[in-house]
Amino acid sequence: MSTQAEAEFVEEELSEQSIHDYLAAHPDFFERHSTLLSSLNLPHASGGAVSLVERQVAVLRQKDLKLERQLKELIEVARANDSLGARIHELTMQLLDARDLHRTVAVIEEAMRSGFDADHAVLVLFGDPESFEDINAGRFFRVIRKDDAALKPFGTFLGGTTPRCGKIRDSQREFLFHGDADEIGSAALVPLGEMGDGAEIGFLAVGSTDSDRFHPGMSLDFLARLGDLVTGSLKRF
């Protein structure tokens, strides 16, 4: 009688991936095997070992700290927006109360200096300088013909329709800020004109000694609204 060799039993070795897939498919596994959970140890950055439970607690604590930081950042942004909104409202009320161009320019200058903490600011209007000789606003207010060669360094900006932020060229700093040019680390240029018309009547330049105060990645919504407000107040006269 022939005999058939008994098949040898081969134990299949579990791979890390199969264990991973099983645990992913059964997230309640350690709930059903709590004693196993508490006995598992994982290496720690300090060089020792902690249980899986302690490791999970540490991970959750880190996530909690991250969420807390994000919440604080959101709160700070919300407070900053509320503050800007309040200052815009105050400026709007003051501009509505201004009865002539001289008072309007004075209100805008005061708002830039004290309300919006600008280190330096310049309001540039396009027109005939002789027509505005009665307005004395120091270095803040400047009237220049739109075809003046001095505006050539601003050609790209004047051809656009949105505010520009960041570092500006030496020729632009010299034109706007004169003796204070070397102090300017960054600046915002805000076109003054109807929406879509760009710098139709001029532009507002705000300079900061902080090189990071105005940068290309910042939101332009506030500056655009400020430009619309100043444009509307100036076009009344």
PASETOR-369984 format. One record per residue (C-alpha): residue number from 1; chain; x, y, z. Coordinates in nm, 3 decimals. Example, Ala and Ser with C-alpha at 12.3 -4.5 7.8 and 13.67 -1.06 7.14 Angstrom:
% residues 2
<site 1, 'A', <1.230, -0.450, 0.780>>
<site 2, 'A', <1.367, -0.106, 0.714>>
END
This chain:
% residues 237
<site 1, 'A', <0.000, 0.000, 0.000>>
<site 2, 'A', <0.134, 0.336, -0.103>>
<site 3, 'A', <0.158, 0.613, 0.146>>
<site 4, 'A', <0.111, 0.979, 0.069>>
<site 5, 'A', <0.349, 1.220, 0.231>>
<site 6, 'A', <0.176, 1.439, 0.482>>
<site 7, 'A', <0.172, 1.800, 0.370>>
<site 8, 'A', <0.406, 2.009, 0.572>>
<site 9, 'A', <0.236, 2.291, 0.758>>
<site 10, 'A', <0.393, 2.623, 0.672>>
<site 11, 'A', <0.316, 2.918, 0.897>>
<site 12, 'A', <0.277, 3.236, 0.701>>
<site 13, 'A', <0.475, 3.519, 0.851>>
<site 14, 'A', <0.276, 3.833, 0.910>>
<site 15, 'A', <0.415, 4.140, 0.742>>
<site 16, 'A', <0.418, 4.487, 0.898>>
<site 17, 'A', <0.185, 4.602, 0.624>>
<site 18, 'A', <-0.071, 4.331, 0.699>>
<site 19, 'A', <-0.064, 4.423, 1.069>>
<site 20, 'A', <-0.102, 4.789, 0.975>>
<site 21, 'A', <-0.396, 4.712, 0.746>>
<site 22, 'A', <-0.566, 4.496, 1.010>>
<site 23, 'A', <-0.538, 4.763, 1.282>>
<site 24, 'A', <-0.658, 5.027, 1.040>>
<site 25, 'A', <-0.960, 4.814, 0.958>>
<site 26, 'A', <-1.027, 4.740, 1.328>>
<site 27, 'A', <-0.970, 5.067, 1.519>>
<site 28, 'A', <-1.138, 4.916, 1.827>>
<site 29, 'A', <-0.881, 4.636, 1.854>>
<site 30, 'A', <-0.699, 4.784, 2.155>>
<site 31, 'A', <-1.027, 4.860, 2.326>>
<site 32, 'A', <-1.100, 4.488, 2.319>>
<site 33, 'A', <-0.744, 4.406, 2.428>>
<site 34, 'A', <-0.665, 4.675, 2.684>>
<site 35, 'A', <-0.405, 4.465, 2.868>>
<site 36, 'A', <-0.203, 4.436, 2.548>>
<site 37, 'A', <-0.224, 4.813, 2.495>>
<site 38, 'A', <-0.081, 4.892, 2.838>>
<site 39, 'A', <0.205, 4.644, 2.794>>
<site 40, 'A', <0.333, 4.785, 2.467>>
<site 41, 'A', <0.637, 5.012, 2.491>>
<site 42, 'A', <0.760, 5.259, 2.234>>
<site 43, 'A', <1.098, 5.432, 2.216>>
<site 44, 'A', <1.087, 5.795, 2.324>>
<site 45, 'A', <1.291, 6.091, 2.202>>
<site 46, 'A', <1.448, 6.118, 2.545>>
<site 47, 'A', <1.606, 5.776, 2.499>>
<site 48, 'A', <1.376, 5.583, 2.734>>
<site 49, 'A', <1.055, 5.397, 2.660>>
<site 50, 'A', <0.693, 5.481, 2.726>>
<site 51, 'A', <0.376, 5.280, 2.693>>
<site 52, 'A', <0.160, 5.319, 2.388>>
<site 53, 'A', <-0.105, 5.488, 2.602>>
<site 54, 'A', <0.147, 5.744, 2.729>>
<site 55, 'A', <0.267, 5.800, 2.373>>
<site 56, 'A', <-0.089, 5.860, 2.256>>
<site 57, 'A', <-0.146, 6.105, 2.540>>
<site 58, 'A', <0.172, 6.292, 2.441>>
<site 59, 'A', <0.063, 6.307, 2.076>>
<site 60, 'A', <-0.282, 6.434, 2.173>>
<site 61, 'A', <-0.122, 6.694, 2.400>>
<site 62, 'A', <0.092, 6.819, 2.110>>
<site 63, 'A', <-0.213, 6.838, 1.886>>
<site 64, 'A', <-0.395, 7.031, 2.157>>
<site 65, 'A', <-0.110, 7.281, 2.184>>
<site 66, 'A', <-0.107, 7.324, 1.807>>
<site 67, 'A', <-0.482, 7.387, 1.799>>
<site 68, 'A', <-0.445, 7.632, 2.087>>
<site 69, 'A', <-0.179, 7.828, 1.896>>
<site 70, 'A', <-0.397, 7.833, 1.585>>
<site 71, 'A', <-0.692, 7.957, 1.789>>
<site 72, 'A', <-0.482, 8.234, 1.941>>
<site 73, 'A', <-0.366, 8.337, 1.593>>
<site 74, 'A', <-0.725, 8.349, 1.469>>
<site 75, 'A', <-0.827, 8.559, 1.769>>
<site 76, 'A', <-0.540, 8.800, 1.707>>
<site 77, 'A', <-0.638, 8.834, 1.341>>
<site 78, 'A', <-1.001, 8.893, 1.438>>
<site 79, 'A', <-0.901, 9.161, 1.689>>
<site 80, 'A', <-0.676, 9.328, 1.431>>
<site 81, 'A', <-0.960, 9.327, 1.177>>
<site 82, 'A', <-1.199, 9.475, 1.433>>
<site 83, 'A', <-0.947, 9.748, 1.508>>
<site 84, 'A', <-0.898, 9.826, 1.139>>
<site 85, 'A', <-1.272, 9.832, 1.088>>
<site 86, 'A', <-1.314, 10.079, 1.371>>
<site 87, 'A', <-1.043, 10.307, 1.231>>
<site 88, 'A', <-1.193, 10.292, 0.882>>
<site 89, 'A', <-1.531, 10.386, 1.030>>
<site 90, 'A', <-1.379, 10.677, 1.220>>
<site 91, 'A', <-1.198, 10.800, 0.909>>
<site 92, 'A', <-1.521, 10.774, 0.708>>
<site 93, 'A', <-1.709, 10.989, 0.957>>
<site 94, 'A', <-1.433, 11.252, 0.961>>
<site 95, 'A', <-1.418, 11.265, 0.581>>
<site 96, 'A', <-1.795, 11.307, 0.559>>
<site 97, 'A', <-1.762, 11.604, 0.791>>
<site 98, 'A', <-1.484, 11.766, 0.583>>
<site 99, 'A', <-1.626, 12.060, 0.385>>
<site 100, 'A', <-1.337, 12.135, 0.151>>
<site 101, 'A', <-1.029, 11.980, -0.007>>
<site 102, 'A', <-0.792, 12.137, 0.246>>
<site 103, 'A', <-0.976, 11.979, 0.539>>
<site 104, 'A', <-1.006, 11.647, 0.354>>
<site 105, 'A', <-0.631, 11.628, 0.296>>
<site 106, 'A', <-0.567, 11.717, 0.663>>
<site 107, 'A', <-0.800, 11.439, 0.781>>
<site 108, 'A', <-0.630, 11.181, 0.559>>
<site 109, 'A', <-0.284, 11.288, 0.680>>
<site 110, 'A', <-0.387, 11.267, 1.046>>
<site 111, 'A', <-0.544, 10.925, 0.990>>
<site 112, 'A', <-0.227, 10.790, 0.828>>
<site 113, 'A', <-0.004, 10.929, 1.103>>
<site 114, 'A', <-0.200, 10.845, 1.416>>
<site 115, 'A', <-0.490, 10.621, 1.317>>
<site 116, 'A', <-0.294, 10.374, 1.105>>
<site 117, 'A', <0.053, 10.412, 1.261>>
<site 118, 'A', <0.227, 10.498, 0.934>>
<site 119, 'A', <0.591, 10.599, 0.976>>
<site 120, 'A', <0.567, 10.807, 0.658>>
<site 121, 'A', <0.286, 10.876, 0.412>>
<site 122, 'A', <0.244, 11.077, 0.093>>
<site 123, 'A', <-0.071, 11.165, -0.098>>
<site 124, 'A', <0.001, 11.221, -0.468>>
<site 125, 'A', <-0.264, 11.384, -0.685>>
<site 126, 'A', <-0.248, 11.430, -1.061>>
<site 127, 'A', <-0.314, 11.782, -1.180>>
<site 128, 'A', <-0.174, 12.129, -1.221>>
<site 129, 'A', <0.038, 12.217, -0.915>>
<site 130, 'A', <-0.052, 12.585, -0.949>>
<site 131, 'A', <-0.418, 12.502, -0.892>>
<site 132, 'A', <-0.344, 12.365, -0.545>>
<site 133, 'A', <-0.103, 12.627, -0.413>>
<site 134, 'A', <-0.347, 12.727, -0.139>>
<site 135, 'A', <-0.324, 12.380, 0.021>>
<site 136, 'A', <-0.027, 12.357, 0.254>>
<site 137, 'A', <0.009, 12.004, 0.387>>
<site 138, 'A', <0.386, 11.991, 0.407>>
<site 139, 'A', <0.550, 11.685, 0.258>>
<site 140, 'A', <0.234, 11.475, 0.283>>
<site 141, 'A', <0.047, 11.635, -0.009>>
<site 142, 'A', <0.196, 11.656, -0.357>>
<site 143, 'A', <0.041, 11.755, -0.688>>
<site 144, 'A', <0.211, 11.656, -1.012>>
<site 145, 'A', <0.111, 11.635, -1.375>>
<site 146, 'A', <0.037, 11.278, -1.475>>
<site 147, 'A', <0.277, 11.299, -1.771>>
<site 148, 'A', <0.564, 11.430, -1.556>>
<site 149, 'A', <0.888, 11.237, -1.616>>
<site 150, 'A', <0.933, 11.204, -1.239>>
<site 151, 'A', <0.653, 10.943, -1.241>>
<site 152, 'A', <0.833, 10.717, -1.488>>
<site 153, 'A', <0.963, 10.480, -1.212>>
<site 154, 'A', <0.598, 10.415, -1.118>>
<site 155, 'A', <0.495, 10.315, -1.471>>
<site 156, 'A', <0.415, 9.951, -1.393>>
<site 157, 'A', <0.220, 10.036, -1.077>>
<site 158, 'A', <0.025, 10.317, -1.245>>
<site 159, 'A', <-0.066, 10.081, -1.528>>
<site 160, 'A', <-0.230, 9.838, -1.281>>
<site 161, 'A', <-0.547, 9.853, -1.077>>
<site 162, 'A', <-0.449, 9.706, -0.739>>
<site 163, 'A', <-0.230, 9.812, -0.445>>
<site 164, 'A', <0.135, 9.707, -0.440>>
<site 165, 'A', <0.327, 9.608, -0.127>>
<site 166, 'A', <0.690, 9.534, -0.055>>
<site 167, 'A', <1.027, 9.694, -0.107>>
<site 168, 'A', <1.032, 9.977, -0.359>>
<site 169, 'A', <1.308, 10.100, -0.587>>
<site 170, 'A', <1.549, 10.374, -0.479>>
<site 171, 'A', <1.410, 10.616, -0.738>>
<site 172, 'A', <1.059, 10.562, -0.602>>
<site 173, 'A', <1.168, 10.610, -0.241>>
<site 174, 'A', <1.356, 10.929, -0.329>>
<site 175, 'A', <1.055, 11.074, -0.512>>
<site 176, 'A', <0.811, 10.993, -0.233>>
<site 177, 'A', <1.005, 11.032, 0.089>>
<site 178, 'A', <1.301, 11.258, 0.002>>
<site 179, 'A', <1.522, 11.295, 0.310>>
<site 180, 'A', <1.350, 11.006, 0.485>>
<site 181, 'A', <1.406, 10.766, 0.195>>
<site 182, 'A', <1.683, 10.573, 0.368>>
<site 183, 'A', <1.451, 10.491, 0.659>>
<site 184, 'A', <1.193, 10.314, 0.442>>
<site 185, 'A', <1.215, 9.937, 0.465>>
<site 186, 'A', <0.885, 9.858, 0.291>>
<site 187, 'A', <0.593, 10.047, 0.143>>
<site 188, 'A', <0.237, 10.017, 0.020>>
<site 189, 'A', <0.125, 10.199, -0.293>>
<site 190, 'A', <-0.251, 10.243, -0.321>>
<site 191, 'A', <-0.406, 10.362, -0.651>>
<site 192, 'A', <-0.676, 10.627, -0.620>>
<site 193, 'A', <-0.952, 10.596, -0.877>>
<site 194, 'A', <-1.284, 10.434, -0.950>>
<site 195, 'A', <-1.286, 10.055, -0.927>>
<site 196, 'A', <-1.107, 9.913, -1.230>>
<site 197, 'A', <-0.959, 10.249, -1.335>>
<site 198, 'A', <-0.641, 10.221, -1.131>>
<site 199, 'A', <-0.462, 10.542, -1.035>>
<site 200, 'A', <-0.707, 10.772, -1.211>>
<site 201, 'A', <-0.658, 11.074, -0.985>>
<site 202, 'A', <-0.338, 10.979, -0.800>>
<site 203, 'A', <-0.211, 10.740, -0.537>>
<site 204, 'A', <-0.139, 10.706, -0.168>>
<site 205, 'A', <0.202, 10.586, -0.051>>
<site 206, 'A', <0.252, 10.451, 0.301>>
<site 207, 'A', <0.607, 10.382, 0.412>>
<site 208, 'A', <0.735, 10.181, 0.707>>
<site 209, 'A', <1.079, 10.148, 0.865>>
<site 210, 'A', <0.996, 9.779, 0.915>>
<site 211, 'A', <1.101, 9.580, 0.608>>
<site 212, 'A', <0.833, 9.319, 0.687>>
<site 213, 'A', <0.542, 9.558, 0.751>>
<site 214, 'A', <0.432, 9.555, 0.386>>
<site 215, 'A', <0.509, 9.247, 0.179>>
<site 216, 'A', <0.379, 9.097, -0.150>>
<site 217, 'A', <0.202, 8.811, 0.027>>
<site 218, 'A', <-0.018, 9.023, 0.252>>
<site 219, 'A', <-0.391, 9.072, 0.202>>
<site 220, 'A', <-0.477, 9.377, -0.008>>
<site 221, 'A', <-0.845, 9.403, 0.090>>
<site 222, 'A', <-0.793, 9.667, 0.356>>
<site 223, 'A', <-0.567, 9.880, 0.134>>
<site 224, 'A', <-0.814, 9.857, -0.154>>
<site 225, 'A', <-1.099, 9.973, 0.070>>
<site 226, 'A', <-0.887, 10.256, 0.202>>
<site 227, 'A', <-0.814, 10.359, -0.157>>
<site 228, 'A', <-1.186, 10.357, -0.244>>
<site 229, 'A', <-1.265, 10.571, 0.061>>
<site 230, 'A', <-0.993, 10.828, -0.009>>
<site 231, 'A', <-1.087, 10.838, -0.379>>
<site 232, 'A', <-1.452, 10.909, -0.301>>
<site 233, 'A', <-1.366, 11.186, -0.054>>
<site 234, 'A', <-1.124, 11.359, -0.292>>
<site 235, 'A', <-1.347, 11.340, -0.600>>
<site 236, 'A', <-1.611, 11.550, -0.421>>
<site 237, 'A', <-1.385, 11.851, -0.479>>
END
